[in-house]
Amino acid sequence: MTAGTASILPAPEAPGPKSGATGWKVHAIVWPVLALMLLLLFNLLFTPGFFSIEVRGGRLFGSLIDILNRGTPVLVLSMGMTLVIATGGIDLSVGAVMALAGATAACLISRPEDSPLHLFDVHGSLPLVLLISLAVALLAGVFNGILVAGLRVQPIVATLILMVAGRGAAQLITNGQIPSFEHPGFEFIGGGFLLGLPFPFTIAVAIVLLMLLLVRGTALGLLVEAVGNNPIAARLTGINAAALKLTCYVVSALLAGVAGLIVTSDIKAADVSNTGQYLELDAILAAAIGGTALAGGRFSLLGSAVGALVIQTLTTTILARGVAPELTLVIKALVVIALCLFQSAKARELAFRLVARRAQ
């Protein structure tokens, strides 16, 4: 390894004990896992029936299954969002891309006369519907990537453009309507079961495994961390930072397209006003909870996956406890803030000092 390459890699942590103000070094994924375990323990003690699972028609039903099913869109989004954040960027357009891909699929299947996609007759071919819908999502990712990597527009501004324009394009595709459809093959994507588990969760597991293979089985993860840590040094060592960022935005948009197809399939309609609404924020939170540095560089796909499950478990817990709707977001925000503070080395050091002073 050359000296230039070594300079862009994150410095190794100094060996030391796991306790103490400065020696308390815990891997980032421990915190979201601990939060998930605490939420599950709380429900075990205080929410009757939370862990009960029923088998009906060879399918599993229960609160835990709902968490896996309803948490899938955010889990899928968080995989792409994590890569984008690791390069030092952000993608606020994933919710709009979800709506855009879902609207494309719904209109290709139902072919409403007032939709411009009425002219495209794919004969109800599911592979073509999926291919065209994901191609639209891919183009959205290319648009973001060109603005950010090619024209060097600030990521938050570039993706904010598509956040607005993408949902507007989805409204044009549906002509402001909510087209519904009936297509058993497509409906299976969001509402089917495989081996008793919801098929969306199967898709999410496959995506997580594929992303881990790409990031940890190849040099992609190292290159992403290099660009996120020090883009100038990465460029000087021969890394094509622009192409790498473009790739990450394309991956993020493609996964947003997959999430959009899952949601649209589940509700059997294209509700572009609500599909993916605010899910970009949950995806960012999942990445942050999972230990991804929002400044770029360090990231954890597994941590983001657990973070998505934490968010959905928290949401399900709040609903199961009958908390007033107006307090739901407040409680959710407080828990996320607390978890992020636990991940902060500065906050942990301050807490340790306060505990040490009280112990004296």
N, C-alpha and C positions, 0 to 999 in steps of 0.2 A: 504494500500500500504506500502510495506516495505521501510526501509531507503535506501537499496541498489537499489531498483527499482526507487525510486524518484531521486537518484543521476544521473541516466543516461538520464533523461528526460530533454528537453530544458528548461532553466530557463524562467519563465514568464517575460514579459516586464513590467517594472515599469510603473504604471499609470502616465499620464501626458498629457499636451496639445498636439494638433496635429500640432502646429507650434513651431518655434524656432529651433536653431541649433541642440540641442540634443533631443528635444521633438518631432521632426517631424517623427512620426512613422506611416507609411502607409502600409497597407497590400500589399504584393508583387504583387498580381494579378491586382491591380489597374493600374500598369504601363503598362503591355501589353494591357489591355483593353483600356487605354488612347491612346496608340500608334495606336491601330486598329481604334479607333474613329477618330483620327487625319488623318490617311491615307484615311479613307472613306470620311471625310470632304474635304480633298484636292481634291479627285476625283470628289466630288459633285460640287465643284467650278470650277475646271479647266479641267476635262476630260468629254467632251460631250458624252452622251449615256452610261456612265459607269453604271448607276443605272437602265437602261432600261432592262426590262425582257419581252421576247416574249414567247408565248405559241404556240407550233407547235406540232400537233398530240398528244395533252395531255401532252406534256413535256415542261419544263421550260428551256429557253436558255438566256444567257446573261453573262456579266463579273462577276457578283456576283455568279452565278451558277458555272462558271468556277473555281472561287476561292474555292468553296466548293468541287468541283470534283477533281481538280488538287492538292489541299492541303491535300487530304485524305492520301496518302502514308506517308507523313511526320508526320501527326497527329497521325496515327496508330503507327509509329515507336517511336514517342515521349513518348507514354504511357509506353512502356517497358524501354526505355532509362532513363526515369525519375526515375523509381524504381532502376535501376542499379546504377545510379549516386548517389541516396540517400543512398545506402549502402557504398559509398566511392569508387565505381568502375567506369568503362567506357566500352562501347561496340562499338568497331570500326568495327565489323564484320556484322552489320545488313544489309548493302548494299549487301555484298556477299551472305548472307543467302537469301535475296530477289531473287537474280539471281539463286541460287541453287534450291529454292522451285519452282520458275517459270519454270526453265529448266526441272525439274522433271515432273511437270504437263504437259507441252507442249509435252514432249517425250512420256509420258504415253498415251496421246490422239492421237498424230499423228503417233507414233511408227515408226520413221525413221529407216531404216535397218542398218545404220552405228552407231546407238546409242545402248549402252549396255542395255538400258531399253526396247529395241525391244522384248526381251524375255518375258517381263511381259505383258500378255494380260488380261487387266481388262475389256474387252468388252465395252469400252467407258462409264463405270459406273462413273458418276460424284462423288458420295460419296466416292468411292474407290480412285479416282484420288486425291481428296482433302485430304483424310485421309493419303495417302502415302506421299503426298507432305509436309503436315504439320508434319508428323512423321520425315521426313528428317530434317526439321527445328528444331524440338524438339531435335534430336540427336546432332545437331550443338550447341544448347544451353547447353546440358549436357556436351559436350566437353569443352565449355568455362567455365562452372561452376566447372568442376573437376579441370581444370588448376588453376583457381583463388581461389576457396574455399578449394579444396582438396590438391593441390600441392603448393598453395600460390605463384603462379607466378603473377607478376605484371599485373593487368588487362589490361593495355595498350599494354603490350607485348603479353599476352595470346590471346586477341581478334585480335591483328594485325596478328597473325599466321593464324587465320581462315579467316581474311579479304583477305589474299593472297590465302590460300589453298582452301577456299570455292569457290572463283570465278574460280580457276583452276579446281576444281571438276565439276563445272557447265560446263566448256569447254569440259571436258572429256565426260560428259553425252550427250552433243549435238555434240560431235566430231568436235568442232570448227565451226559448222554451225549455221544457224538461222532457226530452224524448225518452220514452220507455221502450223496452224490447223484450222479446222472449227468444232465448237461444240457449238450450240446455248445456251445450259445450262451453260457452262463454260464462254462463252462470256458475258452472262448477268451479271456476277460478276463485271466486270470492265466497261461494256458499257451499262448496263440496267438502267431503270428508275423505281422508285416506288413512287407513289403518285405525279408524276411530277418532283421529285428530282432524281439526279443521285444515283444509287444504292450503289456505293462506299461510298458516304457520309452517307447513312443509316447504312452501316456496321461500319463506324467510330463512329457514335453516339452510336450504340449498344455496341461497345468496350469501349468507354469512360464511359458509364453508368455501365457496368459490372466491370470495373476497380475501379470506385468510390465505388461501392458496396463492393468489396473485400477489398479495402484499408480502407474505412471509416466505413463500416458496420461490420468489424471484427477487430481483434487485429493486423492484418498484417501491417497497416500503422504505428502503434506505435512501433512495433518490428523493422521495417525498419529504422525508425528515431533513435531508440535506438542504433542499430548496426552502423549506419552512424555517430552518434554523438560521441560514445565511445564504440568501439568493445570490449575492454578489460572488461569494467564494465558490458557490456551486457552479455558477457560470464560468468562472475562471478555470475550474477543473474539467470543463468540457461538457457539463450537464446542460441539456437543452431545457431550460426552465420553462420557457414559453410553451413548448410542446407538452411538457409534463402537466402544466396547469390546465392547458386545453383538454388533455385527456381526463383529468380529474373532474372538470366541469361536465364533460360529456357523460362520464360514468354517473355522476350525481343526477343528471337529467334523465338518463336511462332508467335508473332505479326509481326516480320519481314517477316515470311513466308506468313502471310495473306496479307501484303503489296505487296509482290512479286507476289502472285496470282492475285491481283487486277491489277497490272501493266501489267503482261503477258496477262491476259484476255483482257485488253483494246487494246493492240497492236496486239493481235491474233498471237503472235510469242514469241519465247524465245531469246531475244537479251541479252545474258549474259554479253557482254562487256559494255553495257550501263544501264541495269536494276539496279537501286539502286545506281548508281555511284554518289558519294559525298553526298548521302542522309543521311549518318551517321552524317555528319557535320551539316546538317540542323536540324536533330533530337536533337543533342546536343545543338545547338543554341536555338531551341524552348524551351527546358527545362530550359536553362539559362535565356532566356527572361521571361519565366513564373515564375521565382523566385526560382527555385531549386538551392540549394547551391552545387556548383561543388566539394566542399570538403566533401560532404556527410551530411546527417542529414535532414535538412529542405527541403521539396519538396511540389509541388502543381501540381496535375494532371490537374486540370482545367486551371491553369496558363500555363502549357505546351501546352494544346489544343489551347488556345488563341494565344500562341506564334507561333504555327504552322500556324495559320490563318494569323498572322501578316506577317510571312515570305512570304506566298503565295500571300497575298494582295500587299505586296511591289513588288514582282516579276511581278505580273499582272499590277501594276501601271507603273512600268518602261517600260514594253513592250507596254502598251497603249499610253504612252507619246512619243514613238518612240526614246527612248534614244539609242545611239550607243552601239552595243553589247560589245565593249571593255570597256565601262564605267559601264556596268550593275553591275558587281561584286563589283566594287569600291563603287558605291552608296549604294549597299546593305550592304556592310561591314561598311560603315560610319554610316548608320542608326542603325544597330545592336549595334555598339560600343556606340553610343549616348544613346540608350535605356538601355544598361547594366550600363552605368555610372549613369543614373537616379536612377537605383535600388541600387546603392552603397551608403550606409549611409555616408561614408567618403566623397564621391564626392558631395552629397547633402549638407553636412555640410559646405564644402569649398565654394560651390556656394552661400549658404545662407550668409556666411561671406562676400563674395565679394559684394553681393547685398546690405548688411547692411552698408558696408563701403561707397559705392557710394551714399547711401541714406543720409548719415550724412553730 
